[in-house]
């Protein structure tokens, strides 16, 4: 196959969606397929004129016999074009993003509803997203294929050497990730010994990122919180507890990685996360519920032996997750079907 994969912005962007796109492109190439990645410029997913112009320019140059695979965040820029040969790759519908103005949400929802219904095929990254696009956007179930993310073979986390519970949260500094909820929950635990590292890009929403720094100061926890930018193996290695308090997740790549590395987790009941995290691998709280999350974190931070027991289960469950090679093969089968 000759695959043209169209993604928003640089493919090197640090996000779960871009990681999926990168790994699938690499996996398809390893299977012998020709993959051309097109990085769409301009503002996305709510496209400005630069994005729309770029979409039309690239569209006109696509080979007629190519398999056209468009990331869902870039898809709205192609509205109005004849997409009868396109497969959309939907991590989560863009109109479900948290922290977006209502006018933008309504515009994106109308665009996505129209485009999703007209597309011959959608690839989504979880069963939960498949359910939402069929139930909320009117997509025929037979047009939807689920290809969850893969995961690498990763070393097991050994945890920190000292008494302080080292907590890691991985996700872009955007409202949807709920880092503010995590900060508020931890601020109540002033009597416990913990430190938090948030690894995630501030580029997508600098105003919100600055607000998180200010919130840490207001809550008097700034001396315990580190904003690290990109996540590294060294950060993972010294972690005792993983926390991600999102309002919405298409799949939860960072959660899967935490389990694969054998970390107990504190997460929210969104998307496919509850199916990844069994009751003996961590705690699952309602999104936005500061009090519930704070109580759960208190138990995990205070009780080292509990964290150890949860880590054992997390490690075993993490080893059962599929590899990227397996999932690239699955995607190739879908695209060829």
Secondary structure, 3 states (H helix, E strand, C coil): CEEEEEEECCCCCCCHHHHHHHHHHHHHHHCCCEEEEEEECCCCCCCCHHHHHHHHHHHHHCCCCCEEEEEHHHHHHHCCCCCCCEEEEECCCHHHCCCCCHHHHHHHHHHHHHHHHHCCEEEECCHHHHHHHHHHCCCCHHHEEECCCCECCCCCCCCCCCCCEEEEEECCCCHHHCHHHHHHHHHCCCCCCEEEEEECCCCCCHHHHHHHHHHHHHCCCHHHEEECCCCCHHHHHCCCEEEECCCCCCCCHHHHHHHHCCCEEEEECCCCHHHHCCCCCEEEECCCCHHHHHHHHHHHHHCHHHHHHHHHHHHHHHCCCCEHHHHHHHHHHHHHC
